[in-house]
Amino acid sequence: MTQTSTPASEKVWTLIQISDTHLMDQPELEFARMNPEQSFLEVVHDIQQRFPHIDAVVHTGDLAQVAAESTYQRYLQFMQTWNVPHYQIPGNHDDYLAIFPFYKNSDEAHAISFGCWTLILLNSAVKGRVDGWVEQKQLDQLEQLLLEHSKQYVIVTCHHHPFAMQSHWIDQHRLKNSEALKDVIARHTNVKMVLFGHVHQDSENEWQGVRYLSTPSTSVQFKPLSENFALDQAQPGYRVLQLKDNGEYQTYIQRVVLKQAKINTEISGY
């Protein structure tokens, strides 16, 4: 369990959440009949143009579609070239956890502070499964980190969705012990948000004063409120978080118009 701090100041902290890049082991390969590498790079270009001075990027899982060392090395090399602090947690497609680039190379809960805000990283991925589960060890670490950062405003991140999306096919694969996670969070009044990916769409739920927010994929989008698997023509995107040291914040989704052709929504799975 690690903690990293950045000195407080009067500045507004700008964090960017990206998710579900689904990168292949070779950059020219397609995923769901589109090139995820190209869409990822176009999304990053948009971030760089709109927000040239961001404080961090957090990737909330399914970094890889092909969980190979070459996939992760290429991603990390790109992020190092971008030269911004970057943190990533695994999703269900990152199913070779032995090579996943955990923060500080450690599969445990991590806390990174930005002024009066703290970002907590959790792993909800379970090897060999599509649905999610936060292990008790990490729930205990979360509890401890929330106690240690009781004077901070906190953002918790995981990959899987704690609330139903009203889409039967994806709700089978939600965070299975979401009640345990919410029970820990409910004991601490300083948690402002829980951020997650997995669902390839924007969503918001509020429970006991905490906002639970998903972000679009940088690749294909899932059609909301769909009984069966279906893709949407919505553009990829990312979440912007602008945080003030007095606890006030703004967050919104920024969509990106791609150069690639429209998504083939006839695909029945991936």
Secondary structure, DSSP 8 states (H G I E B T S, - for coil): -EEE-----SS-EEEEEE----B-SSTT--BTTB-HHHHHHHHHHHHHHH-TT-SEEEE-S--BSS--HHHHHHHHHHHHHHTS-EEE---TT---GGGS--GGG--S-EEEEETTEEEEE-----TT-SSB---HHHHHHHHHHHHHTTTSEEEEE-SS-SS--S-HHHHTTSBTTHHHHHHHHHT-TTEEEEEE-SSSS-EEEEETTEEEEE---SS-EE-TT-SS--EE----EEEEEEE-TTS-EEEEEEE---SS----TT----
